[in-house]
Amino acid sequence: MVGGTVVGVSRIDGVTLLNVEDKSPYTGSCAVRCIEKRADTGAPIAIMIGDQVWWQGGKVYWWAGGVAEKDVPLPKVGYSH
């Protein structure tokens, strides 16, 4: 599992690139590409700086914080370590 706090968001041609920062001494900064829609329902979502994401396998999991639903599955397009 890799993830952390979203510190940058870029959107190009329907794909979203998330720059993520983890406080772990092993990970640091990483990035993941995803599509901003729920993998389970297809409903659109909007990821913002400060949101939490993590990914494993073919999905990215998103949480906007507060009372929002945790671990919302999103389709993963790619990643970098």
C-alpha positions as CSV (number, residue, x, y, z in Angstrom):
1,M,0.0,0.0,0.0
2,V,1.2,3.5,-0.9
3,G,-0.4,6.8,-0.3
4,G,-0.6,9.9,1.8
5,T,-1.8,13.5,1.5
6,V,-2.6,15.1,-1.9
7,V,-0.2,18.0,-2.4
8,G,-0.8,18.6,-6.2
9,V,-3.6,17.9,-8.7
10,S,-3.2,18.0,-12.5
11,R,-6.1,17.1,-14.9
12,I,-5.4,16.3,-18.6
13,D,-7.7,14.5,-21.0
14,G,-9.9,13.0,-18.3
15,V,-7.0,11.6,-16.3
16,T,-6.0,13.1,-13.0
17,L,-2.4,13.1,-11.8
18,L,-2.1,13.3,-8.0
19,N,1.1,14.2,-6.3
20,V,1.1,12.7,-2.9
21,E,3.3,13.2,0.2
22,D,3.8,10.6,2.9
23,K,5.4,11.3,6.2
24,S,7.1,7.8,6.1
25,P,10.9,7.9,5.9
26,Y,10.7,5.1,3.3
27,T,8.2,6.7,0.8
28,G,8.4,10.5,0.9
29,S,6.8,11.7,-2.4
30,C,5.0,9.7,-5.0
31,A,2.3,10.1,-7.6
32,V,-0.7,8.2,-9.0
33,R,-2.9,8.6,-12.0
34,C,-6.6,8.0,-11.7
35,I,-10.0,8.8,-13.1
36,E,-12.1,11.1,-10.9
37,K,-15.2,8.8,-10.7
38,R,-16.2,6.1,-8.3
39,A,-15.2,2.7,-9.5
40,D,-18.4,1.2,-7.8
41,T,-21.1,3.6,-9.1
42,G,-19.4,5.7,-11.8
43,A,-20.4,8.9,-10.0
44,P,-18.0,11.8,-10.5
45,I,-15.9,13.1,-7.6
46,A,-13.5,16.0,-7.2
47,I,-10.1,15.4,-5.5
48,M,-8.6,18.5,-3.9
49,I,-5.3,19.3,-2.2
50,G,-5.3,18.0,1.4
51,D,-7.4,15.0,0.6
52,Q,-6.1,11.5,1.5
53,V,-5.4,8.8,-1.1
54,W,-3.8,5.4,-1.1
55,W,-3.5,2.7,-3.8
56,Q,-3.0,-1.0,-4.2
57,G,-3.7,-3.3,-7.1
58,G,-5.9,-1.7,-9.7
59,K,-7.6,0.9,-7.6
60,V,-7.0,4.2,-5.8
61,Y,-8.9,4.8,-2.6
62,W,-9.9,8.4,-1.7
63,W,-11.0,10.2,1.4
64,A,-11.8,13.9,1.5
65,G,-11.7,14.0,5.3
66,G,-14.2,15.1,7.9
67,V,-17.5,13.2,7.7
68,A,-17.0,12.1,4.1
69,E,-17.1,8.4,3.3
70,K,-13.6,6.8,3.6
71,D,-11.9,4.6,1.1
72,V,-14.0,5.5,-2.0
73,P,-12.6,3.3,-4.8
74,L,-11.4,5.0,-8.0
75,P,-10.0,3.5,-11.2
76,K,-6.2,3.6,-11.3
77,V,-4.5,4.4,-14.5
78,G,-0.8,4.3,-13.4
79,Y,1.6,5.3,-10.6
80,S,5.2,6.2,-9.8
81,H,7.2,5.4,-6.6
